[in-house]
Amino acid sequence: MPIAQPYRAARTVKCEEMATMATAGVAAAASPIEGFASRSPCCERVPRNISFSGSFSSFCLKDKIRCPGRADFRKHRPVQTWSMAKELYFNKDGSSIRKLQAGVDKLANLVGVTLGPKGRNVVLESKYGPPRIVNDGVTVAKEVELKDPVENIGASLVRQAASKTNDLAGDGTTTSVVLAQGLIAEGVKVVAAGGNPIQISRGIEKTVKRLVAELKKMSKEVEDSELADVAAVSAGNSYEIGNMIANAMSKVGRKGVITLDESRSAENNLYIVEGMEFDRGYLSPYFVTDSEKMVVEYENCKILIVDQKINSARDIVGILENAIKAGYPLVIVAEDMEQEALATLVVNKLRGTLRVAAFKAPGFGDRRVQYLEDIATLTGGTVVKEEIGLAVDKVGPEVLGTAARVVLAKESSTIVGDGSTQDAVRKRIRQIKRMLEEADQDYEKEKLNERIAKLSSGVAVIQVGARTETELKEKKLRVEDAINATKAAVEEGIVVGGGCTLLRLSAKVDAIKQTLENKEQQIGADIVKRALSYPLELIAKNAGANGSVVSEKVLAKDDYRFGYNAATGKYEDLMAAGIIDPTKVVRCCLEHAASVAKTFLTSDAVVVEIKKPKVAPAMGNPMDNSGYDY
């Protein structure tokens, strides 16, 4: 990017761009003068290839006072807003609920075709490139946008159940949608007949809470030999994927990190690289490089490790300058970062001046220092801290570490080393093991074991291969679901799969009903009981069987392991057959579907915008910008 010359103003930041930055949580906005190239003599020594950020009026770097010759953002034309007319839908005649339910059914019926081992694919139109063929519930749900605004709100409500389940459990999104559809369908019937939606919703809530407790009693800890079954079921009965994920987990440990990559061939591959993962995400979503996954991903990047708060971009201007000149991506991990410094990084990232990202250091106090030292060991860098005489504004590129790959998500960060520090890593592990021998408290031992696992186990990388781009995208979604399901199984254990556990829970509702306060709450319990059969019946339907008949046969035998195997069409011991679901996935499906159903049943009016038809712009000179001070 060209360096701004003294006394020359760079492009002016538009008001809309400023509003976007403010909305993103960036307290300070970009200076309209790139590199602070103002007429103030004290600013002429400032590097002009970095865009700094101050308040809405510019500030001098040297004296921290306002420079008199600066452009002020108040001179810019404000962003104009227009209020839209709203249309109101009331439920006096049941019209609003019927429209909302129509949206729910359209989304659920579309997503439902993917459920089970014999579920079908859904073809999604792509604005650019070939169509996408997917078998993933949440991906399908995100693509649904209905023409009728009220129906679209209904679809959005159910989509929340899928998204929330996906965020917490990583799988079970289709089951969440189908279960929510069942609760809503059964609930609407009762409310339309005169039931009290508030009391019914309370009955649903109390019943689900008790069923979650029963679910935990049915759960068992997953064995190593069962991990492949869990992954295979989630991946659409693909034991090739299931065995690969189980193999990866055996190499990096149950708490190890498994990531996905694209293979250059049609074959799937697994390899292990050194790496660490922390529960800290990027400081700003504007660092994101992959907007579809909402992650920051850099390869062959440098890492600045700072055990202090970065108060201003001036503290790291030398590091930033060097990154621009050398052209490498820079990832900053620090105790914290002031908004002014963060805003400067964001502005330069958005303008393409600098490939940069930042995240907060994991842990607190002494543990944070230990984690930073671990990162420095892995990457070959140096922790910048005042205790050893290093100040962040005085150091240069010699303190930077090197990573082969860094992936920052909203709530996690993964750092993969380049393999050049293996001896230092082994030495660091021996040091931590000695600390483990001297530790007395269980909590301290647990944290030390976690650090050893992060350093020694590394990261398992599964390369997904396919013959076409369309197949590759669909396959990656299935592998991602399988990885998430396996991790969920490790966290909370496993139960019988195939929708049979939910059906078994319905048999426990009658006992729960007796503890509820009134008749209408008991009606809410009955709604849950009937809805719990929906997932199994749809799995059977997609496999070509009669769902009602299948449910009756499963409940006829009082053995929670006994159920319907939709892949083979047999009734058998599902646990022995490897038809297993993570307990966490089943729990999230139940809780989130019930939450959406309660919201739906207690809604009595809908407010939507009246969309005005778009008017074609008048013909004229497309390059004419007269009247705009941009």
C-alpha positions in Angstrom: 0.0 0.0 0.0 1.5 3.4 -0.9 2.8 5.6 1.9 0.9 8.8 2.4 3.0 11.9 1.8 3.3 14.8 4.3 0.5 17.4 4.1 -1.5 15.2 1.7 -4.8 13.9 3.0 -5.5 10.3 2.3 -9.0 9.2 1.3 -11.7 10.4 3.7 -13.5 7.8 5.7 -17.2 7.8 4.8 -19.8 8.4 7.5 -21.3 5.0 6.8 -17.9 3.3 7.3 -17.5 5.2 10.6 -20.9 4.1 11.8 -20.0 0.5 10.9 -16.8 0.7 13.0 -18.7 2.2 16.0 -21.3 -0.5 15.8 -18.7 -3.2 15.9 -17.8 -2.1 19.4 -14.7 -0.2 18.3 -14.9 2.8 20.6 -12.5 4.9 18.6 -13.0 5.5 14.9 -10.5 5.9 12.1 -8.7 9.2 11.6 -9.6 10.8 8.3 -6.0 11.6 7.7 -4.0 8.4 7.0 -0.8 8.1 9.1 -1.6 11.5 10.8 -0.1 13.3 7.9 -1.3 16.7 9.1 0.1 20.2 8.9 1.2 20.0 12.6 5.0 19.8 12.6 5.0 17.5 15.6 3.3 14.8 13.5 5.7 14.7 10.5 7.9 12.1 12.1 5.1 9.6 12.5 5.1 6.6 10.1 2.6 7.3 7.5 1.9 3.9 6.2 -0.1 3.0 9.4 -3.6 4.4 9.9 -4.0 5.4 13.6 -7.2 5.8 15.4 -8.1 8.5 17.9 -11.4 9.9 19.0 -13.8 11.5 16.5 -11.3 14.4 16.2 -7.7 13.6 15.4 -4.9 13.7 18.0 -1.1 14.3 17.8 1.0 11.3 18.7 3.7 13.3 20.3 1.9 15.8 22.6 -1.4 13.9 22.9 -3.2 17.2 22.1 -5.6 18.0 19.3 -3.8 19.2 16.2 -5.4 22.4 15.0 -5.4 21.7 11.3 -7.4 18.4 11.4 -10.6 17.5 9.6 -13.4 17.0 12.1 -16.0 14.3 11.5 -18.8 16.7 12.4 -18.1 18.3 9.0 -19.2 15.1 7.3 -22.7 14.6 6.2 -24.5 12.4 8.8 -25.9 9.0 7.9 -29.6 9.4 7.2 -32.1 6.9 8.4 -35.7 6.4 7.4 -38.4 4.7 9.6 -40.4 2.0 7.9 -44.1 1.5 8.4 -45.1 -1.6 10.3 -47.9 -4.1 9.9 -49.5 -5.7 12.9 -50.9 -9.2 13.1 -53.1 -10.1 16.1 -54.1 -13.6 17.1 -57.8 -13.0 17.8 -58.8 -15.2 15.0 -55.7 -17.4 15.1 -54.3 -15.9 11.9 -50.9 -14.9 13.2 -50.3 -18.3 14.9 -51.3 -20.1 11.7 -48.9 -18.0 9.6 -46.1 -18.5 12.1 -46.7 -22.2 12.2 -46.8 -22.4 8.4 -43.2 -21.0 8.5 -42.2 -23.5 11.1 -43.6 -26.4 9.0 -41.9 -25.2 5.8 -38.5 -25.0 7.4 -38.9 -28.3 9.5 -40.2 -30.3 6.5 -37.3 -29.2 4.4 -34.7 -29.9 7.1 -36.4 -33.1 8.1 -35.6 -34.9 4.8 -32.0 -35.1 6.0 -32.7 -36.9 9.2 -31.5 -40.4 9.8 -29.1 -42.8 8.0 -31.4 -42.9 5.0 -32.1 -39.2 5.0 -31.8 -37.4 1.6 -29.7 -34.5 0.5 -30.9 -30.9 -0.1 -29.6 -28.9 -3.1 -29.0 -25.3 -2.3 -28.7 -22.7 -5.1 -25.5 -20.7 -5.0 -25.4 -17.1 -6.3 -21.8 -17.7 -7.4 -20.5 -21.1 -8.5 -22.1 -24.5 -8.6 -25.1 -25.5 -6.4 -24.3 -27.0 -3.0 -25.5 -30.4 -2.0 -25.8 -30.8 1.7 -27.0 -33.2 4.4 -26.5 -30.9 7.3 -29.6 -29.5 9.1 -28.2 -26.2 10.3 -26.7 -25.4 6.9 -30.1 -26.0 5.2 -31.9 -24.0 7.9 -29.7 -21.0 7.4 -30.5 -20.8 3.7 -34.3 -20.6 4.2 -35.8 -17.1 3.7 -39.5 -17.1 3.1 -41.4 -14.5 1.1 -44.2 -14.0 3.7 -42.7 -11.9 6.6 -44.8 -13.6 9.3 -43.9 -17.1 8.0 -40.3 -16.1 7.9 -40.4 -15.1 11.6 -41.8 -18.5 12.4 -39.0 -20.2 10.5 -36.5 -17.9 12.2 -37.8 -19.0 15.7 -37.2 -22.7 14.9 -33.8 -21.9 13.3 -32.7 -20.6 16.7 -33.1 -24.1 18.1 -30.9 -25.5 15.4 -28.2 -22.8 15.7 -28.1 -22.9 19.5 -27.7 -26.7 19.5 -25.0 -26.5 16.8 -23.1 -23.8 18.9 -23.2 -25.9 22.1 -23.1 -29.5 20.9 -22.0 -29.2 17.3 -24.6 -31.8 16.1 -28.3 -32.7 16.5 -29.5 -29.6 14.6 -32.1 -31.5 12.5 -33.5 -33.3 15.6 -33.8 -29.9 17.3 -35.9 -28.5 14.5 -38.1 -31.7 14.2 -38.7 -31.8 18.0 -39.5 -28.1 18.1 -42.0 -28.6 15.2 -43.7 -31.4 17.2 -43.9 -29.3 20.4 -45.4 -26.4 18.5 -47.8 -28.5 16.5 -49.1 -30.3 19.6 -49.2 -27.0 21.6 -51.1 -25.0 19.0 -53.9 -27.6 19.0 -54.4 -27.3 22.8 -54.1 -23.5 22.8 -56.6 -23.2 19.9 -59.0 -25.3 22.0 -58.9 -22.8 24.8 -55.9 -23.8 26.9 -53.9 -21.3 28.9 -50.6 -20.9 27.0 -48.7 -19.5 30.1 -49.5 -22.5 32.3 -49.0 -24.9 29.4 -45.5 -23.4 28.8 -44.7 -23.8 32.4 -45.7 -27.4 32.2 -43.4 -27.9 29.2 -40.5 -26.3 31.0 -40.9 -28.3 34.2 -41.3 -31.6 32.3 -38.3 -31.0 30.2 -36.2 -30.1 33.3 -37.2 -33.4 34.9 -36.5 -35.4 31.7 -33.0 -34.0 31.4 -32.3 -35.4 34.9 -33.7 -38.8 33.7 -31.5 -38.5 30.6 -28.4 -38.2 32.7 -29.3 -41.4 34.6 -29.6 -43.2 31.3 -26.2 -42.0 30.1 -23.0 -44.0 30.3 -19.3 -43.0 29.8 -18.1 -43.5 26.3 -15.4 -46.2 25.8 -12.5 -45.8 23.3 -14.0 -48.6 21.2 -17.3 -46.7 20.9 -15.8 -43.4 19.7 -15.8 -44.6 16.0 -19.5 -45.6 16.3 -20.5 -42.1 17.6 -18.6 -40.4 14.8 -19.9 -42.7 12.1 -23.6 -42.2 13.1 -23.1 -38.5 13.1 -21.4 -38.7 9.7 -24.3 -40.5 8.1 -23.2 -44.1 8.9 -19.7 -43.5 7.4 -17.3 -45.8 9.3 -14.4 -44.5 7.1 -14.9 -41.1 8.7 -15.7 -42.6 12.1 -12.6 -44.7 12.3 -10.4 -41.8 11.2 -11.8 -39.5 13.9 -11.4 -42.2 16.5 -7.8 -42.7 15.4 -7.1 -39.0 15.6 -8.5 -38.8 19.1 -6.4 -41.8 20.2 -3.2 -39.9 19.0 -3.9 -36.5 20.5 -6.0 -37.6 23.5 -9.6 -37.1 24.3 -9.0 -33.4 25.1 -6.8 -33.0 22.1 -7.5 -30.6 19.2 -8.8 -32.0 15.8 -9.0 -29.6 12.9 -10.2 -29.9 9.3 -8.4 -29.1 6.1 -8.9 -29.8 2.4 -7.0 -32.5 0.7 -5.4 -32.0 -2.8 -6.5 -35.6 -3.7 -9.8 -37.5 -3.5 -8.6 -39.4 -0.5 -9.0 -38.6 3.2 -5.8 -38.2 5.2 -4.8 -37.8 8.9 -1.6 -36.3 10.2 -0.5 -34.9 13.5 1.2 -31.5 14.0 2.4 -29.7 17.1 -0.2 -27.2 18.2 -2.1 -25.6 21.1 -5.7 -24.6 21.6 -7.1 -22.0 24.1 -10.6 -20.8 25.1 -10.0 -17.3 23.9 -11.3 -15.9 20.7 -10.5 -12.9 18.5 -10.9 -9.4 20.0 -12.9 -8.1 17.1 -15.0 -9.8 14.4 -13.5 -7.4 11.9 -10.3 -9.5 12.0 -12.2 -12.4 10.4 -10.7 -13.7 7.1 -13.4 -16.4 6.4 -16.8 -14.7 6.7 -18.6 -18.0 6.1 -17.0 -19.8 9.1 -16.4 -16.5 11.0 -12.8 -17.4 11.7 -9.4 -15.8 11.3 -7.0 -18.0 9.6 -3.4 -17.2 8.8 -0.5 -19.4 7.7 3.2 -18.8 8.2 2.6 -15.9 10.5 4.5 -14.1 13.3 3.2 -13.9 16.8 3.8 -11.1 19.3 3.4 -12.4 22.9 2.9 -9.6 25.5 2.3 -10.1 29.2 0.9 -6.6 29.7 -1.9 -4.4 28.5 -1.3 -2.7 25.2 -2.6 0.9 25.8 -1.9 2.5 22.5 -0.9 1.6 18.9 2.2 3.7 19.5 3.5 0.9 21.7 3.6 -1.5 18.8 4.1 0.8 15.9 7.6 -0.6 15.2 6.3 -4.1 15.1 3.4 -3.1 12.8 5.8 -1.2 10.5 8.0 -4.3 10.2 5.1 -6.5 9.4 4.0 -4.2 6.6 7.5 -4.1 5.1 8.1 -7.8 5.3 4.6 -8.7 4.3 3.8 -11.4 6.9 0.6 -11.8 8.9 0.9 -10.7 12.5 -1.1 -12.2 15.5 -0.9 -10.4 18.8 -1.7 -12.2 22.1 -1.7 -9.8 25.1 -3.2 -9.5 28.6 -5.6 -6.9 27.1 -5.8 -4.1 24.6 -7.3 -0.6 24.8 -9.9 0.3 22.3 -7.7 2.9 20.7 -5.1 0.3 19.9 -7.7 -2.2 18.8 -9.3 0.3 16.5 -6.0 1.0 14.8 -5.5 -2.7 14.1 -9.1 -3.0 12.8 -8.8 0.0 10.5 -5.5 -1.2 9.0 -6.9 -4.7 8.5 -10.0 -3.3 6.8 -8.0 -1.1 4.5 -5.7 -4.0 3.5 -2.6 -2.3 4.9 -1.9 -5.1 7.3 -2.9 -8.7 7.9 -3.4 -8.7 11.6 -5.4 -10.2 14.4 -5.4 -10.2 18.2 -6.7 -12.2 21.1 -6.5 -12.0 24.9 -4.0 -14.2 26.7 -5.6 -17.3 28.3 -5.8 -17.7 32.0 -5.3 -15.2 34.8 -2.4 -14.2 37.0 0.5 -16.7 37.3 -1.4 -19.2 35.1 -1.6 -16.6 32.3 2.2 -16.1 32.4 2.7 -19.9 32.2 0.4 -20.2 29.2 2.3 -17.3 27.5 5.6 -19.1 28.2 4.1 -22.3 26.6 3.1 -20.3 23.5 6.6 -18.8 23.3 8.2 -22.2 23.6 6.1 -23.7 20.8 6.6 -20.7 18.5 10.2 -19.9 19.3 9.3 -16.4 20.5 9.9 -14.3 23.6 7.3 -13.2 26.1 7.5 -9.4 26.4 7.2 -8.4 30.1 8.7 -5.7 32.3 10.0 -8.2 34.8 12.8 -9.2 32.5 13.4 -5.6 31.2 11.4 -5.8 28.0 9.0 -3.0 27.1 6.6 -3.5 24.3 7.4 -0.1 22.7 11.1 -0.9 22.7 11.3 -4.4 21.2 11.7 -5.4 17.6 10.9 -8.4 15.4 13.5 -10.5 17.2 10.9 -11.3 20.0 8.3 -12.6 17.5 7.4 -16.3 17.4 6.6 -18.2 14.2 3.5 -20.3 13.6 2.8 -22.5 10.6 -0.9 -21.8 11.2 -3.2 -19.8 13.5 -6.9 -20.1 13.6 -9.0 -17.8 15.8 -12.7 -18.4 16.2 -15.2 -16.4 18.3 -14.4 -18.3 21.5 -11.2 -20.3 20.7 -7.7 -20.0 19.3 -5.5 -22.7 17.8 -1.7 -22.2 17.3 0.2 -24.7 15.2 4.0 -24.6 15.4 6.3 -25.0 12.4 8.2 -28.0 13.9 11.4 -26.1 14.5 11.1 -26.0 18.3 10.6 -29.7 19.1 13.6 -29.9 21.5 12.5 -26.8 23.4 8.9 -28.2 23.6 10.2 -31.6 25.1 12.3 -29.7 27.6 9.3 -27.6 28.6 7.1 -30.7 29.0 9.7 -32.3 31.4 9.7 -29.1 33.4 5.9 -29.1 33.7 6.0 -32.8 34.8 8.3 -31.9 37.6 5.9 -29.3 38.7 3.1 -31.9 38.5 5.0 -34.2 40.9 5.2 -31.4 43.5 1.6 -30.2 43.1 -0.8 -31.0 46.0 -4.2 -29.7 44.9 -6.3 -31.6 42.4 -7.2 -28.4 40.5 -3.5 -27.5 40.1 -2.8 -31.1 38.9 -5.6 -30.9 36.4 -4.3 -27.6 34.9 -0.8 -28.9 34.6 -2.0 -32.0 32.8 -3.9 -29.8 30.4 -0.7 -27.9 29.6 1.2 -31.1 29.0 -1.6 -32.3 26.7 -1.6 -29.0 24.8 2.2 -29.2 24.3 2.7 -32.9 23.8 -0.4 -34.1 22.0 -0.4 -31.5 19.3 -3.1 -31.0 16.7 -4.7 -33.8 14.6 -5.4 -32.5 11.1 -7.9 -34.4 9.0 -7.6 -33.7 5.3 -11.0 -34.2 3.6 -10.7 -35.3 -0.1 -13.3 -35.4 -2.8 -13.5 -35.5 -6.6 -15.6 -32.3 -7.0 -16.0 -29.1 -5.0 -19.6 -29.8 -4.4 -18.8 -33.2 -2.9 -16.0 -31.7 -0.8 -18.2 -29.1 0.8 -20.8 -31.7 1.7 -18.2 -34.1 3.0 -16.5 -31.4 5.2 -19.8 -30.6 6.9 -20.4 -34.3 7.7 -16.8 -34.7 9.1 -17.3 -31.5 11.2 -20.5 -32.8 12.7 -18.8 -36.1 13.5 -15.9 -34.4 15.3 -18.3 -32.3 17.3 -20.4 -35.3 18.2 -17.3 -37.2 19.4 -16.2 -34.4 21.6 -19.7 -34.1 23.0 -19.7 -37.8 23.8 -16.5 -37.4 25.7 -17.9 -34.5 27.7 -21.2 -36.0 28.9 -21.3 -39.6 27.8 -23.6 -41.5 25.4 -27.1 -42.9 25.1 -28.9 -45.1 22.6 -29.3 -43.3 19.3 -31.7 -43.3 16.4 -34.3 -41.2 18.3 -35.0 -44.1 20.6 -33.8 -42.4 23.8 -36.2 -39.5 23.2 -39.0 -42.0 22.7 -38.0 -43.9 25.9 -38.2 -40.6 27.8 -41.8 -40.2 26.8 -42.6 -43.2 29.0 -41.4 -41.3 32.0 -43.7 -38.3 31.5 -46.8 -39.9 33.3 -44.9 -40.0 36.6 -43.7 -36.4 36.1 -47.3 -35.3 35.5 -48.3 -36.2 39.0 -45.9 -33.7 40.5 -47.2 -30.7 38.5 -49.3 -28.0 40.0 -52.5 -27.9 37.9 -54.3 -29.6 35.0 -53.0 -27.2 32.4 -49.4 -27.8 33.4 -50.2 -31.5 33.0 -51.5 -30.8 29.5 -48.0 -29.2 28.8 -46.4 -32.5 30.0 -48.7 -34.4 27.6 -47.6 -32.2 24.7 -43.9 -33.1 25.5 -44.9 -36.8 25.6 -46.5 -36.7 22.2 -43.7 -34.6 20.6 -40.9 -36.9 21.8 -42.0 -39.5 19.2 -41.6 -37.2 16.2 -37.8 -37.7 15.6 -38.0 -41.5 15.6 -41.1 -41.5 13.4 -39.4 -39.2 10.9 -36.3 -41.4 10.8 -38.4 -44.4 10.1 -40.4 -42.6 7.5 -37.2 -41.5 5.7 -36.1 -45.2 5.8 -39.4 -46.3 4.2 -41.1 -47.6 7.3 -44.3 -46.6 9.1 -43.3 -44.3 12.0 -46.3 -45.0 14.3 -45.8 -48.8 13.9 -42.1 -48.5 14.7 -42.7 -46.4 17.8 -45.2 -48.9 19.1 -42.9 -51.9 18.6 -40.0 -50.1 20.3 -42.1 -49.2 23.4 -43.5 -52.7 23.6 -40.2 -54.0 24.9 -39.1 -52.6 28.2 -35.3 -52.5 27.4 -33.8 -49.1 26.9 -31.1 -50.6 24.6 -33.7 -52.1 22.3 -34.7 -50.0 19.3 -35.1 -49.6 15.5 -32.0 -49.6 13.4 -33.0 -47.5 10.3 -29.8 -48.4 8.5 -30.7 -52.1 8.4 -34.4 -52.1 9.1 -34.0 -54.4 12.1 -35.1 -54.2 15.7 -32.1 -54.9 17.9 -29.8 -53.9 20.7 -28.7 -50.5 19.4 -25.9 -50.0 21.8 -24.3 -53.3 20.6 -25.0 -52.3 17.0 -23.1 -49.0 17.4 -26.2 -46.7 17.0 -25.2 -44.2 19.7 -25.8 -40.5 20.3 -23.9 -38.2 22.6 -25.9 -37.3 25.7 -25.0 -33.7 25.3 -26.6 -33.6 21.8 -29.8 -35.2 23.0 -30.0 -32.8 26.0 -29.4 -29.7 23.9 -32.0 -30.8 21.4 -34.6 -31.2 24.1 -33.8 -28.0 26.0 -33.6 -25.7 22.9 -36.7 -27.2 21.2 -38.7 -26.6 24.4 -37.4 -23.1 24.7 -38.5 -22.2 21.2 -41.9 -23.9 21.7 -42.5 -21.9 24.9 -41.7 -18.6 23.1 -44.0 -19.6 20.2 -47.0 -20.6 22.3 -46.9 -17.5 24.4 -46.8 -15.1 21.4 -50.0 -13.4 20.6 -49.1 -10.7 18.1 -46.5 -10.1 15.3 -45.1 -6.9 14.1 -43.3 -6.8 10.7 -42.1 -4.2 8.3 -44.1 -3.3 5.3 -41.7 -3.8 2.4 -41.9 -1.2 -0.3 -41.2 -2.3 -3.9 -37.8 -1.3 -5.1 -37.9 1.6 -7.6 -35.5 1.4 -10.5 -32.9 4.3 -10.4 -33.2 7.0 -12.9 -30.9 6.7 -15.9 -27.9 9.1 -15.8 -24.2 9.3 -15.6 -23.1 6.4 -13.4 -19.9 8.2 -12.5 -21.6 11.4 -11.4 -20.9 12.0 -7.7 -22.0 15.6 -7.6 -23.4 16.7 -4.3 -21.5 14.2 -2.2 -18.5 15.3 -0.2 -16.7 11.9 -0.4 
